[in-house]
Amino acid sequence: MTIPRFSDHAANERTFLAWVRTAIAVMAFGFLVERFDIFLKIAAHSLGVRTLSERGQLAGSIVGLVLILAGSLMVLAAMRRFLLNRAAIAAESTQHPGSGKSDMALAGLIVLLGLGLAGYLARALIIAQG
């Protein structure tokens, strides 16, 4: 028994699994960011400097939770893309690839989160210094 267009299906599955691995990494990073305040408290205590304010800790928690949510959305987007590509590969007719707006929105969200995280870390370092 042979599977028609097997190499295309295998490539589609490899792409799906790469997206899932990336999503897991984004979620793990979100968890790390959300728990980063614990590290800052320990470092501040041992160095004898101020810790982050409650507002700063809240900002880190929000960024971490949004990263975890973004990772979850990545899995949903990857699953949707995988299923659409599988149907397109199996179809005999040529199909339009689609706009990719959801992919661009998710990428934009991750860029915004990265910028927010950079601001959070810069603020944490400034507070810890002085």
C-alpha positions in Angstrom: 0.0 0.0 0.0 1.4 3.4 -0.9 0.2 6.8 0.2 -0.3 9.3 -2.7 1.9 12.4 -2.3 3.5 10.9 0.9 6.5 13.3 0.8 4.1 16.3 0.8 2.1 14.8 3.8 5.4 14.0 5.6 6.6 17.6 5.1 3.3 18.9 6.3 3.5 16.8 9.5 7.1 17.9 10.1 6.1 21.5 9.8 3.2 20.9 12.3 5.6 19.3 14.8 8.0 22.2 14.5 5.2 24.6 15.3 4.2 22.6 18.3 7.8 22.5 19.6 8.1 26.2 19.1 4.7 26.7 20.9 5.9 24.6 23.8 9.1 26.7 24.0 7.1 29.9 24.1 4.8 28.5 26.8 7.8 27.4 28.9 9.4 30.8 28.4 6.1 32.4 29.6 6.2 30.3 32.7 9.8 31.3 33.3 8.9 35.0 32.9 5.8 34.6 35.2 8.1 33.1 37.9 11.0 35.5 37.3 10.0 37.6 40.3 11.0 34.7 42.6 14.5 34.9 41.2 14.5 38.7 41.6 13.4 38.4 45.3 16.2 35.9 46.0 18.8 38.0 44.2 17.7 41.2 45.9 17.7 39.6 49.3 21.2 38.2 48.9 22.5 41.5 47.4 20.7 43.7 49.9 18.9 45.8 47.3 15.3 46.7 46.7 12.9 44.2 45.1 10.3 44.9 42.4 7.1 46.7 43.4 3.8 44.9 43.3 3.0 46.7 40.1 6.3 45.4 38.5 5.6 41.9 39.7 2.1 42.1 38.2 3.5 43.3 34.9 5.8 40.3 34.8 3.0 37.9 35.6 0.8 39.4 32.9 3.6 39.1 30.3 4.2 35.5 31.3 0.6 34.6 31.1 0.1 36.2 27.7 3.2 34.3 26.5 1.6 31.1 27.7 -1.6 32.0 25.9 0.3 32.9 22.8 1.9 29.5 22.8 -1.5 27.9 23.1 -2.8 30.0 20.2 0.3 28.8 18.2 -0.8 25.2 18.7 -4.3 26.0 17.5 -3.0 27.9 14.5 -0.6 25.0 13.7 -3.4 22.5 13.9 -5.6 24.5 11.7 -2.8 25.0 9.1 -2.0 21.3 9.3 -5.6 20.2 8.6 -6.0 22.7 5.8 -2.7 21.7 4.1 -3.6 18.0 4.5 -6.9 18.6 2.7 -5.2 20.7 0.0 -2.6 18.0 -0.6 -5.2 15.3 -0.9 -7.4 17.4 -3.2 -6.9 16.9 -6.9 -7.6 20.6 -7.8 -5.3 23.6 -7.3 -6.2 25.7 -4.3 -5.3 29.3 -3.2 -2.9 29.3 -0.3 -4.8 31.8 1.9 -3.9 35.2 3.3 -1.8 34.2 6.4 -3.4 37.1 8.4 -3.7 34.9 11.5 0.0 33.9 11.3 1.0 37.6 11.0 -1.2 38.6 13.9 0.3 35.9 16.1 3.8 36.9 15.1 3.0 40.5 15.9 1.7 39.5 19.3 4.9 37.7 20.1 6.9 40.8 19.0 4.9 43.0 21.2 5.3 40.6 24.1 9.1 40.6 23.5 9.2 44.3 23.6 7.1 44.3 26.8 9.4 41.8 28.3 12.5 43.8 27.4 10.9 46.8 29.1 10.0 44.8 32.2 13.5 43.4 32.5 15.1 46.8 32.0 12.8 48.3 34.7 13.6 45.4 37.0 17.4 46.0 36.6 17.0 49.7 37.1 15.0 49.2 40.4 17.5 46.6 41.6 20.4 48.9 41.0 19.2 51.8 42.9 
